[in-house]
Amino acid sequence: MRRMTRTWRYAARVRDGVEQQVWMTTARWSGQSTVEYALVGALVVIAAAGAMTLLGGEVTTVFSRITTTLSGAAPAGH
């Protein structure tokens, strides 16, 4: 009977150790994914800001031409 009790105690300690390792591993992974999402978001913001800076003048020119063209067109049916 004593041997069986020791075996159950040992099994319980092993199970607790495994559960603790699994919990620690998943906690680390969730922290890493949060950091990865933040880095990807920061890169998207930097890329968008760079694109707007480089293309800002060209976009303004295109919209100015569209405005000029539309303002010179006669309204249809009026």
C-alpha positions in Angstrom: 0.0 0.0 0.0 2.8 2.4 0.8 4.5 1.8 -2.5 1.2 2.6 -4.3 0.8 5.8 -2.4 4.4 6.9 -3.3 3.7 6.1 -6.9 0.6 8.3 -6.9 2.4 11.1 -5.2 5.2 10.9 -7.7 2.8 10.9 -10.6 1.0 13.9 -9.2 4.3 15.8 -8.9 5.2 14.9 -12.5 1.8 16.0 -13.7 2.1 19.3 -11.8 5.5 19.9 -13.3 4.3 19.3 -16.8 1.3 21.6 -16.3 3.5 24.3 -15.1 5.9 24.0 -18.1 2.9 24.1 -20.5 1.5 27.2 -18.8 4.9 28.9 -18.9 5.4 28.1 -22.6 2.0 29.3 -23.7 2.4 32.5 -21.7 5.7 33.2 -23.4 4.2 32.6 -26.9 1.3 34.9 -26.3 3.7 37.7 -25.3 5.7 37.1 -28.4 2.7 37.3 -30.7 1.7 40.6 -29.1 5.2 42.1 -29.8 5.1 40.7 -33.3 1.8 42.4 -34.0 3.0 45.7 -32.6 6.1 45.5 -34.8 4.1 44.7 -37.9 1.7 47.6 -37.1 4.7 50.0 -36.7 6.2 49.0 -40.0 2.8 49.5 -41.8 2.6 53.0 -40.2 6.1 53.9 -41.3 5.6 52.6 -44.8 2.3 54.5 -45.2 3.9 57.7 -43.9 6.8 57.3 -46.3 4.5 56.7 -49.2 2.4 59.7 -48.4 5.5 61.9 -48.1 6.9 60.7 -51.4 3.7 60.7 -53.4 1.9 63.7 -51.7 2.9 66.2 -54.4 1.9 63.9 -57.2 -1.5 63.2 -55.7 -2.1 66.9 -55.2 -1.3 67.5 -58.8 -3.6 64.8 -60.0 -6.5 66.1 -58.0 -5.8 69.7 -59.1 -6.0 68.6 -62.7 -9.3 66.7 -62.1 -10.8 69.8 -60.4 -9.7 72.0 -63.2 -11.1 69.6 -65.8 -14.5 69.2 -64.0 -14.9 72.9 -63.3 -14.5 73.7 -67.1 -17.0 71.1 -68.1 -20.6 72.2 -68.9 -23.2 70.6 -66.6 -25.3 68.1 -68.5 -29.0 68.8 -68.7 -29.0 72.1 -66.9 
